[in-house]
Amino acid sequence: MIKLLALDLDGTLLDSHGAISAANIEAIRHAEEKGVLVTIATGRRFRDARPVALEIGLNAPIVTHNGALVKFADTLETVDFALIPTPTVREILRVGRSFGGDALVSSDPDGKGTMLYDLISDENIPLKKYIAWSRRLHGDEAEDAIHHVARIDDELETTKVIHVSFSGTCAPMYDLQRVLEDELGDTVNILATIYPHLDFTLLDVLPPKASKAYGLHNLARIHGFSHEDVMVCGDNFNDLEMLDYAGTAVVMANAAEELKQREKFFVTGTNEESGVAAAIRRFILD
């Protein structure tokens, strides 16, 4: 019996316009009425995921920053978090900059979350678009959400860092991931979210134990659930560990072929077709 349902956001619960279909919301409500805890498990920062969680009105804390922060969207109560030690953050920045990467540093696990950045390369259009999107998303709170600082390194002694990210087109981000893995080893966990059709990759550099599976396992443990009680819906490679962890693993039809071909994973409709609702009806409501 499924007791905990975890839904990835982008490419899964949300359509290509960032909206949630009425069918998905209705299915989530029916699952909650059957006693299922429903959460978001996303690579997004807490502040970026919170508006979606508030729109849906979920009955569980949300798993954000690829599992590094578990927190209630409404009350801001922090359930669990992991941090990157300051010396490691400095190494991440050093390695990334030596490759030409532009870093975003996510902090403030106790509040809504703050993102720090200093330099953005002229050619890094994906990062410029993300910052513009984030400012639009947070409106009046944009200045609290996104800080442009003179030099990130000068902020680190007074900053709790949850994760560091780099983004750009697929080929250079692939190379940067290899460099970061070689240089940093097991001091961090590096997860890539890849959208080949957009020629865009997001690299999240996290505390070594952090992953969506880690955050989801902690949430399940708090409620006394086993992995067999957990259902997951996802579409990308940063979902892989939690899909492997779950007793019922569902991938979207728009997911990478490598994920859809895994024997253990069920395939539902696309994110444009309310595939989440179809999966909920199949595994929870029927």
Contacts in CASP RR format, 6 or more apart in sequence:
PFRMAT RR
TARGET T0000
AUTHOR 0000-0000-0000
METHOD contacts of the structure
MODEL  1
MIKLLALDLDGTLLDSHGAISAANIEAIRHAEEKGVLVTIATGRRFRDAR
PVALEIGLNAPIVTHNGALVKFADTLETVDFALIPTPTVREILRVGRSFG
GDALVSSDPDGKGTMLYDLISDENIPLKKYIAWSRRLHGDEAEDAIHHVA
RIDDELETTKVIHVSFSGTCAPMYDLQRVLEDELGDTVNILATIYPHLDF
TLLDVLPPKASKAYGLHNLARIHGFSHEDVMVCGDNFNDLEMLDYAGTAV
VMANAAEELKQREKFFVTGTNEESGVAAAIRRFILD
1 229 0 8 1.000
2 36 0 8 1.000
2 229 0 8 1.000
2 230 0 8 1.000
2 231 0 8 1.000
2 248 0 8 1.000
2 283 0 8 1.000
2 284 0 8 1.000
3 35 0 8 1.000
3 36 0 8 1.000
3 37 0 8 1.000
3 223 0 8 1.000
3 225 0 8 1.000
3 229 0 8 1.000
3 230 0 8 1.000
4 36 0 8 1.000
4 37 0 8 1.000
4 38 0 8 1.000
4 39 0 8 1.000
4 60 0 8 1.000
4 216 0 8 1.000
4 219 0 8 1.000
4 220 0 8 1.000
4 223 0 8 1.000
4 225 0 8 1.000
4 229 0 8 1.000
4 230 0 8 1.000
4 231 0 8 1.000
5 28 0 8 1.000
5 31 0 8 1.000
5 36 0 8 1.000
5 37 0 8 1.000
5 38 0 8 1.000
5 39 0 8 1.000
5 230 0 8 1.000
5 231 0 8 1.000
5 232 0 8 1.000
5 233 0 8 1.000
5 280 0 8 1.000
5 284 0 8 1.000
6 39 0 8 1.000
6 40 0 8 1.000
6 41 0 8 1.000
6 63 0 8 1.000
6 212 0 8 1.000
6 216 0 8 1.000
6 230 0 8 1.000
6 231 0 8 1.000
6 232 0 8 1.000
6 233 0 8 1.000
6 242 0 8 1.000
6 246 0 8 1.000
7 13 0 8 1.000
7 28 0 8 1.000
7 38 0 8 1.000
7 39 0 8 1.000
7 40 0 8 1.000
7 41 0 8 1.000
7 232 0 8 1.000
7 233 0 8 1.000
7 234 0 8 1.000
7 276 0 8 1.000
8 40 0 8 1.000
8 41 0 8 1.000
8 42 0 8 1.000
8 212 0 8 1.000
8 232 0 8 1.000
8 233 0 8 1.000
8 234 0 8 1.000
8 235 0 8 1.000
8 236 0 8 1.000
8 239 0 8 1.000
9 40 0 8 1.000
9 42 0 8 1.000
9 43 0 8 1.000
9 44 0 8 1.000
9 49 0 8 1.000
9 52 0 8 1.000
10 18 0 8 1.000
10 42 0 8 1.000
10 44 0 8 1.000
10 193 0 8 1.000
11 234 0 8 1.000
11 235 0 8 1.000
11 236 0 8 1.000
11 252 0 8 1.000
11 254 0 8 1.000
11 271 0 8 1.000
12 233 0 8 1.000
12 234 0 8 1.000
12 235 0 8 1.000
12 239 0 8 1.000
12 252 0 8 1.000
12 271 0 8 1.000
12 276 0 8 1.000
13 20 0 8 1.000
13 24 0 8 1.000
13 40 0 8 1.000
13 52 0 8 1.000
13 233 0 8 1.000
13 271 0 8 1.000
13 276 0 8 1.000
14 20 0 8 1.000
14 52 0 8 1.000
14 271 0 8 1.000
15 21 0 8 1.000
15 271 0 8 1.000
15 272 0 8 1.000
16 271 0 8 1.000
16 272 0 8 1.000
20 52 0 8 1.000
20 55 0 8 1.000
20 56 0 8 1.000
21 274 0 8 1.000
21 277 0 8 1.000
23 274 0 8 1.000
23 277 0 8 1.000
24 274 0 8 1.000
24 275 0 8 1.000
24 276 0 8 1.000
24 277 0 8 1.000
25 56 0 8 1.000
26 277 0 8 1.000
27 274 0 8 1.000
27 276 0 8 1.000
27 277 0 8 1.000
27 280 0 8 1.000
27 281 0 8 1.000
27 285 0 8 1.000
28 38 0 8 1.000
28 56 0 8 1.000
28 58 0 8 1.000
28 276 0 8 1.000
28 280 0 8 1.000
30 280 0 8 1.000
30 284 0 8 1.000
30 285 0 8 1.000
31 38 0 8 1.000
31 280 0 8 1.000
31 284 0 8 1.000
31 285 0 8 1.000
32 38 0 8 1.000
32 59 0 8 1.000
34 284 0 8 1.000
34 285 0 8 1.000
36 284 0 8 1.000
37 59 0 8 1.000
37 60 0 8 1.000
37 223 0 8 1.000
38 56 0 8 1.000
38 58 0 8 1.000
38 59 0 8 1.000
38 60 0 8 1.000
39 58 0 8 1.000
39 60 0 8 1.000
39 61 0 8 1.000
39 62 0 8 1.000
39 63 0 8 1.000
39 216 0 8 1.000
39 219 0 8 1.000
40 49 0 8 1.000
40 52 0 8 1.000
40 53 0 8 1.000
40 58 0 8 1.000
40 62 0 8 1.000
40 63 0 8 1.000
40 64 0 8 1.000
41 62 0 8 1.000
41 63 0 8 1.000
41 67 0 8 1.000
41 212 0 8 1.000
41 215 0 8 1.000
41 216 0 8 1.000
41 232 0 8 1.000
41 239 0 8 1.000
41 242 0 8 1.000
42 49 0 8 1.000
42 62 0 8 1.000
42 63 0 8 1.000
42 64 0 8 1.000
42 66 0 8 1.000
42 212 0 8 1.000
43 49 0 8 1.000
43 64 0 8 1.000
43 65 0 8 1.000
43 66 0 8 1.000
43 67 0 8 1.000
43 191 0 8 1.000
43 193 0 8 1.000
43 204 0 8 1.000
43 212 0 8 1.000
43 238 0 8 1.000
44 64 0 8 1.000
44 65 0 8 1.000
45 64 0 8 1.000
45 65 0 8 1.000
45 106 0 8 1.000
45 113 0 8 1.000
45 115 0 8 1.000
45 162 0 8 1.000
46 62 0 8 1.000
46 64 0 8 1.000
46 65 0 8 1.000
46 69 0 8 1.000
46 71 0 8 1.000
46 109 0 8 1.000
46 112 0 8 1.000
46 113 0 8 1.000
47 112 0 8 1.000
47 113 0 8 1.000
47 114 0 8 1.000
47 115 0 8 1.000
47 138 0 8 1.000
47 141 0 8 1.000
47 145 0 8 1.000
48 134 0 8 1.000
48 137 0 8 1.000
49 62 0 8 1.000
49 64 0 8 1.000
49 73 0 8 1.000
50 62 0 8 1.000
50 73 0 8 1.000
50 112 0 8 1.000
51 137 0 8 1.000
53 62 0 8 1.000
53 73 0 8 1.000
54 73 0 8 1.000
54 74 0 8 1.000
57 73 0 8 1.000
57 74 0 8 1.000
58 73 0 8 1.000
60 219 0 8 1.000
61 70 0 8 1.000
61 71 0 8 1.000
61 72 0 8 1.000
61 73 0 8 1.000
61 77 0 8 1.000
61 79 0 8 1.000
61 219 0 8 1.000
62 70 0 8 1.000
62 71 0 8 1.000
62 72 0 8 1.000
62 73 0 8 1.000
63 69 0 8 1.000
63 70 0 8 1.000
63 212 0 8 1.000
63 215 0 8 1.000
63 216 0 8 1.000
63 219 0 8 1.000
64 70 0 8 1.000
64 71 0 8 1.000
65 106 0 8 1.000
65 162 0 8 1.000
65 163 0 8 1.000
65 204 0 8 1.000
65 206 0 8 1.000
65 210 0 8 1.000
66 163 0 8 1.000
66 191 0 8 1.000
66 204 0 8 1.000
66 206 0 8 1.000
66 210 0 8 1.000
66 211 0 8 1.000
66 212 0 8 1.000
66 238 0 8 1.000
67 82 0 8 1.000
67 206 0 8 1.000
67 210 0 8 1.000
67 211 0 8 1.000
67 212 0 8 1.000
67 214 0 8 1.000
67 215 0 8 1.000
67 216 0 8 1.000
68 81 0 8 1.000
68 82 0 8 1.000
68 83 0 8 1.000
68 162 0 8 1.000
68 163 0 8 1.000
68 206 0 8 1.000
68 207 0 8 1.000
68 210 0 8 1.000
68 215 0 8 1.000
69 78 0 8 1.000
69 80 0 8 1.000
69 81 0 8 1.000
69 82 0 8 1.000
69 109 0 8 1.000
69 162 0 8 1.000
70 78 0 8 1.000
70 79 0 8 1.000
70 80 0 8 1.000
70 81 0 8 1.000
70 215 0 8 1.000
70 218 0 8 1.000
70 219 0 8 1.000
71 77 0 8 1.000
71 78 0 8 1.000
71 79 0 8 1.000
71 81 0 8 1.000
71 109 0 8 1.000
72 79 0 8 1.000
76 111 0 8 1.000
76 112 0 8 1.000
78 109 0 8 1.000
78 110 0 8 1.000
78 111 0 8 1.000
79 218 0 8 1.000
79 219 0 8 1.000
79 222 0 8 1.000
80 215 0 8 1.000
80 218 0 8 1.000
80 219 0 8 1.000
81 109 0 8 1.000
81 162 0 8 1.000
82 162 0 8 1.000
82 206 0 8 1.000
82 207 0 8 1.000
82 209 0 8 1.000
82 210 0 8 1.000
82 214 0 8 1.000
83 109 0 8 1.000
83 160 0 8 1.000
83 161 0 8 1.000
83 162 0 8 1.000
83 207 0 8 1.000
84 92 0 8 1.000
84 161 0 8 1.000
84 162 0 8 1.000
84 163 0 8 1.000
84 164 0 8 1.000
84 188 0 8 1.000
84 205 0 8 1.000
84 206 0 8 1.000
84 207 0 8 1.000
86 156 0 8 1.000
86 157 0 8 1.000
86 161 0 8 1.000
88 184 0 8 1.000
88 187 0 8 1.000
88 188 0 8 1.000
89 105 0 8 1.000
89 156 0 8 1.000
89 161 0 8 1.000
89 164 0 8 1.000
90 153 0 8 1.000
90 156 0 8 1.000
91 183 0 8 1.000
91 184 0 8 1.000
91 187 0 8 1.000
92 103 0 8 1.000
92 164 0 8 1.000
92 180 0 8 1.000
92 184 0 8 1.000
92 188 0 8 1.000
92 205 0 8 1.000
93 103 0 8 1.000
93 105 0 8 1.000
93 152 0 8 1.000
93 153 0 8 1.000
93 164 0 8 1.000
95 179 0 8 1.000
95 180 0 8 1.000
95 183 0 8 1.000
95 184 0 8 1.000
96 103 0 8 1.000
96 166 0 8 1.000
96 176 0 8 1.000
96 179 0 8 1.000
96 180 0 8 1.000
97 103 0 8 1.000
99 175 0 8 1.000
99 176 0 8 1.000
99 179 0 8 1.000
100 121 0 8 1.000
101 121 0 8 1.000
101 124 0 8 1.000
101 166 0 8 1.000
101 176 0 8 1.000
102 117 0 8 1.000
102 119 0 8 1.000
102 120 0 8 1.000
102 121 0 8 1.000
102 124 0 8 1.000
102 127 0 8 1.000
102 166 0 8 1.000
102 167 0 8 1.000
103 117 0 8 1.000
103 118 0 8 1.000
103 152 0 8 1.000
103 164 0 8 1.000
103 165 0 8 1.000
103 166 0 8 1.000
104 115 0 8 1.000
104 116 0 8 1.000
104 117 0 8 1.000
104 127 0 8 1.000
104 164 0 8 1.000
104 165 0 8 1.000
104 166 0 8 1.000
104 167 0 8 1.000
105 115 0 8 1.000
105 116 0 8 1.000
105 117 0 8 1.000
105 152 0 8 1.000
105 155 0 8 1.000
105 159 0 8 1.000
105 161 0 8 1.000
105 164 0 8 1.000
106 113 0 8 1.000
106 114 0 8 1.000
106 115 0 8 1.000
106 116 0 8 1.000
106 161 0 8 1.000
106 162 0 8 1.000
106 163 0 8 1.000
106 164 0 8 1.000
106 165 0 8 1.000
107 113 0 8 1.000
107 114 0 8 1.000
107 115 0 8 1.000
107 116 0 8 1.000
107 159 0 8 1.000
107 160 0 8 1.000
107 161 0 8 1.000
107 162 0 8 1.000
108 114 0 8 1.000
108 160 0 8 1.000
108 162 0 8 1.000
109 160 0 8 1.000
109 162 0 8 1.000
110 160 0 8 1.000
112 141 0 8 1.000
112 144 0 8 1.000
112 145 0 8 1.000
113 145 0 8 1.000
114 144 0 8 1.000
114 145 0 8 1.000
114 146 0 8 1.000
114 147 0 8 1.000
115 134 0 8 1.000
115 145 0 8 1.000
115 146 0 8 1.000
115 147 0 8 1.000
116 147 0 8 1.000
116 149 0 8 1.000
116 152 0 8 1.000
116 155 0 8 1.000
116 159 0 8 1.000
117 131 0 8 1.000
117 146 0 8 1.000
117 147 0 8 1.000
117 148 0 8 1.000
117 149 0 8 1.000
117 152 0 8 1.000
118 148 0 8 1.000
118 149 0 8 1.000
118 150 0 8 1.000
118 151 0 8 1.000
118 152 0 8 1.000
120 127 0 8 1.000
120 128 0 8 1.000
120 131 0 8 1.000
121 127 0 8 1.000
124 167 0 8 1.000
124 168 0 8 1.000
126 167 0 8 1.000
126 168 0 8 1.000
126 169 0 8 1.000
126 200 0 8 1.000
127 167 0 8 1.000
127 168 0 8 1.000
130 167 0 8 1.000
131 146 0 8 1.000
134 142 0 8 1.000
134 145 0 8 1.000
134 146 0 8 1.000
135 142 0 8 1.000
135 145 0 8 1.000
135 146 0 8 1.000
138 144 0 8 1.000
138 145 0 8 1.000
138 146 0 8 1.000
149 155 0 8 1.000
162 206 0 8 1.000
162 207 0 8 1.000
163 204 0 8 1.000
163 205 0 8 1.000
163 206 0 8 1.000
163 207 0 8 1.000
163 210 0 8 1.000
164 204 0 8 1.000
164 205 0 8 1.000
165 202 0 8 1.000
165 203 0 8 1.000
165 204 0 8 1.000
165 205 0 8 1.000
166 173 0 8 1.000
166 176 0 8 1.000
166 202 0 8 1.000
166 203 0 8 1.000
166 205 0 8 1.000
167 173 0 8 1.000
167 200 0 8 1.000
167 201 0 8 1.000
167 202 0 8 1.000
167 203 0 8 1.000
168 200 0 8 1.000
168 201 0 8 1.000
168 202 0 8 1.000
169 199 0 8 1.000
169 200 0 8 1.000
169 201 0 8 1.000
170 194 0 8 1.000
170 196 0 8 1.000
170 199 0 8 1.000
170 200 0 8 1.000
170 201 0 8 1.000
173 192 0 8 1.000
173 201 0 8 1.000
173 202 0 8 1.000
173 203 0 8 1.000
174 192 0 8 1.000
174 201 0 8 1.000
176 203 0 8 1.000
177 190 0 8 1.000
177 192 0 8 1.000
177 203 0 8 1.000
180 188 0 8 1.000
180 190 0 8 1.000
180 203 0 8 1.000
180 205 0 8 1.000
181 190 0 8 1.000
184 190 0 8 1.000
184 205 0 8 1.000
186 208 0 8 1.000
187 208 0 8 1.000
188 205 0 8 1.000
188 206 0 8 1.000
188 207 0 8 1.000
188 208 0 8 1.000
189 205 0 8 1.000
189 206 0 8 1.000
189 207 0 8 1.000
189 208 0 8 1.000
189 209 0 8 1.000
189 210 0 8 1.000
189 211 0 8 1.000
190 203 0 8 1.000
190 204 0 8 1.000
190 205 0 8 1.000
190 206 0 8 1.000
191 203 0 8 1.000
191 204 0 8 1.000
191 206 0 8 1.000
191 211 0 8 1.000
191 237 0 8 1.000
191 238 0 8 1.000
192 201 0 8 1.000
192 202 0 8 1.000
192 203 0 8 1.000
192 204 0 8 1.000
192 237 0 8 1.000
192 238 0 8 1.000
193 201 0 8 1.000
193 202 0 8 1.000
193 204 0 8 1.000
193 236 0 8 1.000
193 237 0 8 1.000
193 238 0 8 1.000
194 200 0 8 1.000
194 201 0 8 1.000
194 236 0 8 1.000
194 237 0 8 1.000
194 256 0 8 1.000
195 201 0 8 1.000
195 236 0 8 1.000
204 238 0 8 1.000
211 238 0 8 1.000
211 241 0 8 1.000
211 242 0 8 1.000
212 238 0 8 1.000
212 239 0 8 1.000
212 241 0 8 1.000
212 242 0 8 1.000
213 241 0 8 1.000
213 242 0 8 1.000
213 244 0 8 1.000
213 245 0 8 1.000
214 241 0 8 1.000
216 230 0 8 1.000
216 232 0 8 1.000
216 242 0 8 1.000
216 245 0 8 1.000
216 246 0 8 1.000
217 227 0 8 1.000
217 245 0 8 1.000
220 226 0 8 1.000
220 227 0 8 1.000
220 229 0 8 1.000
220 230 0 8 1.000
227 245 0 8 1.000
227 246 0 8 1.000
227 247 0 8 1.000
228 247 0 8 1.000
229 247 0 8 1.000
230 245 0 8 1.000
230 246 0 8 1.000
230 247 0 8 1.000
230 248 0 8 1.000
231 246 0 8 1.000
231 247 0 8 1.000
231 248 0 8 1.000
231 249 0 8 1.000
231 250 0 8 1.000
231 279 0 8 1.000
231 283 0 8 1.000
231 284 0 8 1.000
232 239 0 8 1.000
232 242 0 8 1.000
232 243 0 8 1.000
232 245 0 8 1.000
232 246 0 8 1.000
232 248 0 8 1.000
232 249 0 8 1.000
232 250 0 8 1.000
233 250 0 8 1.000
233 251 0 8 1.000
233 252 0 8 1.000
233 268 0 8 1.000
233 275 0 8 1.000
233 276 0 8 1.000
233 279 0 8 1.000
234 243 0 8 1.000
234 250 0 8 1.000
234 251 0 8 1.000
234 252 0 8 1.000
234 255 0 8 1.000
235 251 0 8 1.000
235 252 0 8 1.000
235 254 0 8 1.000
235 255 0 8 1.000
235 256 0 8 1.000
235 259 0 8 1.000
235 271 0 8 1.000
236 255 0 8 1.000
236 256 0 8 1.000
236 259 0 8 1.000
237 256 0 8 1.000
237 259 0 8 1.000
239 251 0 8 1.000
239 259 0 8 1.000
240 259 0 8 1.000
243 249 0 8 1.000
243 251 0 8 1.000
243 259 0 8 1.000
243 262 0 8 1.000
243 265 0 8 1.000
244 264 0 8 1.000
248 266 0 8 1.000
248 283 0 8 1.000
249 262 0 8 1.000
249 264 0 8 1.000
249 265 0 8 1.000
249 266 0 8 1.000
250 265 0 8 1.000
250 266 0 8 1.000
250 267 0 8 1.000
250 268 0 8 1.000
250 279 0 8 1.000
250 283 0 8 1.000
251 259 0 8 1.000
251 260 0 8 1.000
251 262 0 8 1.000
251 265 0 8 1.000
251 266 0 8 1.000
251 267 0 8 1.000
251 268 0 8 1.000
252 267 0 8 1.000
252 268 0 8 1.000
252 269 0 8 1.000
252 270 0 8 1.000
252 271 0 8 1.000
252 275 0 8 1.000
253 260 0 8 1.000
253 267 0 8 1.000
253 268 0 8 1.000
253 269 0 8 1.000
253 270 0 8 1.000
253 273 0 8 1.000
253 275 0 8 1.000
254 269 0 8 1.000
254 270 0 8 1.000
254 271 0 8 1.000
254 272 0 8 1.000
255 267 0 8 1.000
259 265 0 8 1.000
260 267 0 8 1.000
266 279 0 8 1.000
266 282 0 8 1.000
266 283 0 8 1.000
268 275 0 8 1.000
268 276 0 8 1.000
268 278 0 8 1.000
268 279 0 8 1.000
268 282 0 8 1.000
269 275 0 8 1.000
269 278 0 8 1.000
269 279 0 8 1.000
END
